[in-house]
Amino acid sequence: MANDIHENISEWMKSNQENPIIMSSRIRLARNLDNHVHPLMYKNEQDGFRVINEVQDALPKFDLLRLDQLDQQSKMKMVAKHLVSPELIKQPAAAVLVNNDESLSVMLNEEDHIRIQSMGTDIALQELYKKASEIDDELDKQLDISFDEQLGYLTTCPTNIGTGMRASVMLHLPGLSIMKRMSRIAQTINRFGYTIRGIYGEGSQVYGHMYQVSNQLTLGKSETEIIETLTEIVNQIIQEEKQIRQRLDIYNKLETEDRVHRSLGILQNCRMISMEEASYRLSEVKLGIDLSYIKLQNFKFNELMVGIQSPFLLDEEEEIDIKVKRAELLRKHIK
């Protein structure tokens, strides 16, 4: 079992200063090639490998990882690090191109031929879009990208037609979650074409009071409009979370202190623990740190949230229950 959780996460995620609420941001651009059928219509794997070769030739500075050459554990690690989607690893002819610090990745043959991802640790979405757009421009120079003057970029799913862009911000919202405010917020932002999902996007589970806020529609709005509106929505949610935390500190201080110290005690002493419980306990400890109820040295919430996931705990040489390994990891790193 890996003892250093620092090795589990991408370089771009490593930070000495963790934000209390913003965990990460991402820009994703969906693109397709004019001279190929879409991935869901491939007749055989060779159709997919031809697309992989063409895109690789267009982006020679990126490292190519073909998923058919990786074992399942390696694929799941990539999902945990957000380099690829859970859907991509199910495809028979799939690959991903990544840069050195893994802040940029290009998924090949998921729902669309190409999905460009640019990721960062703050809310600088415009900067992330610029990086993704540079890759998009490079592809456009060398490949025939499917584009319609009226509809915009043509994608497999109609909801992505237009800019083909999904902008998202991952937020840690224990206050709003504990006070059961998330349903109301989700209903409100839905009216503006935005949504709240779990940590791996559509249909995924919420872990550790972490929520992904993103746009739903890409047609009829420019990339700048989508980013500006999402930034406004995220800032409003952040303000609500801060207000809730202040209320918890003033009016529910004893209960909140009890909650976070119980979670700390469990993480420091548990002998077996599920992913779901561990994520929520870590979330509450982070809340306690942010409210200055708890002082821990070298507590890295992002890294622990990745490190406790099953792919990083599997070891063919050790037949120890995953829940036991997870508990060992947590006891080691939370002191």
Salt bridges, closest charged atoms under 4 A:
GLU11 OE2 - LYS14 NZ 2.95
GLU18 OE1 - LYS286 NZ 4.00
ASP47 OD1 - ARG50 NH2 2.39
GLU54 OE2 - HIS36 NE2 2.92
ASP68 OD2 - ARG66 NH2 2.70
GLU102 OE1 - LYS81 NZ 3.20
GLU110 OE1 - ARG115 NH1 2.68
GLU111 OE1 - ARG115 NH2 2.91
ASP112 OD2 - ARG115 NH2 2.89
GLU127 OE2 - LYS131 NZ 3.94
ASP136 OD2 - ARG31 NH2 3.01
GLU138 OE1 - LYS141 NZ 3.83
GLU202 OE1 - ARG197 NH2 3.98
GLU240 OE1 - ARG184 NH2 2.83
GLU241 OE2 - ARG245 NE 2.73
ASP258 OD2 - ARG262 NE 2.69
GLU277 OE2 - ARG281 NE 3.22
GLU284 OE2 - ARG259 NH1 3.01
ASP290 OD2 - ARG245 NH1 3.20
ASP290 OD1 - LYS286 NZ 3.70
GLU303 OE1 - HIS6 ND1 2.78
